[in-house]
Amino acid sequence: MTRAIRIAGFSGYLGDRRSAFAEAVAGDPCDVLIGDYLAEFTLAMLAARHRSDPSKGFVEYFLDQLRPHLATLAERGTRVVVNAGGFNPAGLADAVRALIDEAGVRLRVAHVEGDNVLCALDDLQAAGHPLQSLDSGAPLTDWGVRPIAANAYLGGWGIAAALREGADIVVCGRVTDASLTVGPAAWWHGWRNTDWDELAAAVVAGHIIECGPQAVGGNFSGFTQVPGMVAPGFPVAEIAADGTAIITKHARDGGMVTVDTVTAQLVYEIQGPRYLNPDVTAHLDTVRLRQIGPDRVELSGTTGSPPPPTTKVAVFAPIGHQFVSTLYATGLDIDEKVALIRAQAEALLDGADAELDVSALGTAAEDPERQWDATVQVRIMATAAERAPLEKLAEGLGGLFLSSIPGFYTDSAARQSGTPKPRIDYWPSLLAMDAVPHEAVLDDGTRIQIAPPPATEQPAQPAHPEPEPNPAGETRRVPLGRIAHARSGDKGGNSNVGLWVDDPKAWPWLRGLLSTEELRRLMPEAKDLEIVRHEFPNLRAVHFVLRGLLGTGGSSNLRVDPIGKAVGEFLRARHVEVPVELLDGP
């Protein structure tokens, strides 16, 4: 049996800490370094760059990250796998080869392509493969706008093939985030494409390390107990041949790896216990976590089944323009001040076909000691098909300093950047996997065709009945966050949130408390939404999907928290009745 492969992450999104690649090279020895750059909205931005300059469309700063370390990578035999290729993986692969030639080292570069199906949309329609909305099932033709990007999510076998053929650096476009881990693990251990449990375990490990420092204490609700939070490190996954994995980190770096920090990432941006990938469906409710040492958490028990017959396609299109500005209301009569600002903004739009949101953020304190204790931020956002009414709104807001609320002012930096910007909408859809080309392209031009999965199944998320109410007893009303952790995120227009407890004695209480009805009470904003509830007993977690909370996606909704990152922290701030025996201290 081969030893476990050590895979280290160094990027969780486009814009993540740019020094992380150097940190990973300087950290503990690893076999493969992976970088995830592509959030759902990132490809739309890269598509615009590619349209203006066909030689671009990839993450250009990856080249700056890579350049100083090429000799070290060649000396150590460390592989690098990234999805920084974005809209142009072939272009980035060529750019990396130019760096290698300049450095005078011997490294081979391959790329994976086939995810970009934009130009094939009409042909797919004609061939009986129309794209359908992941949410409504409606055909793409009902959208009524012309897409600028359409990228299918690919699995990990193109990466595995490139590594098997000797590639040292593999550049990808829109593979799934977990594929960056699945591909190297499958290559290293020689897995077959029907090794469902092993592949599922690699998907879970990949899901945990794909978002950089989040598995090491970043964005963790228990952050006050995490050392080195000024710059938490990046995670490492040690994946054995049977799929058992250990999540750890570089010893020199800040942060920590515990069952709770790993749980936080496990419940992040999922849609339920069945985690769908192009290579396998991972059963998250079978995962077991165990602390086996400082900064070492073991993942075991993961099971998998064949993947669905379709893969997701991220489609983006421009749908007009948007404008955002921030000003401040201070002191007394806050509601009346916000109402006046809203009325003035509406008047400036002058009946234009536009959508307007004016939100007051925070509450002014009574008898404040500082001016800022009495200050509320007022955020104005408007969208319209045409730019002109938004330009009129922007100009008009700048003319209200002497004719609006008392104490009217705006942030000077915000005034300098407050101009209308293009608005991009997101349309997640599904496409049959056998209609998606998937190829690994080697440095000599050889193309390796990746076959669709040998078997598929249409999975269904398991249903969990609503819990019985907790039995009566002595309780104390405290913030939910006194006893529970939470992590929330987004998948298109849906927000998800997982809440869990680290104390086994508290699990029956949490499960009994968090019914769908109770969630609607805790979060009135979601009272009219479809809510899907799941339980993860092994994690002592309850998980909810709030369908439509984010509109059609973070790129186009008007929420101040557009991708639901703070939903979990809001819920933790809500007060609930907790049994006194579960509380420490008064």
Secondary structure, DSSP 8 states (H G I E B T S, - for coil): ----EEEEEEESSTTS-TTHHHHHHHSS--SEEEE----TTHHHHHHHHHHH-TT--S-THHHHHHGGGHHHHHHHT-EEEE-TTTT-HHHHHHHHHHHHHHHT----EEEEE--B-GGGHHHHHHTT---EETTT--BGGGS-S--SEEEE-B-SHHHHHHHHTT-SEEEESSB-TTHHHHHHHHHHHT--TT-HHHHHHHHHHHHHHTTGGGGGTTT-TTGGG-TTTTSB--EEEEE-TTS-EEEEE-TTSBS---HHHHHHHHTTT--SSEEE-SS-EEEGGG-EEEEEETTEEEEE--EEE---SEEEEEEEEEEEEEEEEEEEEESS-HHHHHHHHHHHHHHHHTT-SEEEEEEEES---SS-SSGGGGEEEEEEEEEESSSHHHHHHHHHHTT-TTTSSTT-EE-HHHHHH-S-EEEEEEEEEEEEGGGS--EEE-TTS-EEE----S--------------------EEEEEGGGT-EEEEEEETTEEEEEEE-S-GGGHHHHHHH--HHHHHHH-GGGTTSEEEEEEEGGGTEEEEEEETTTTT-TTT---SSTT-TTHHHHHHHSEEEEEGGG----
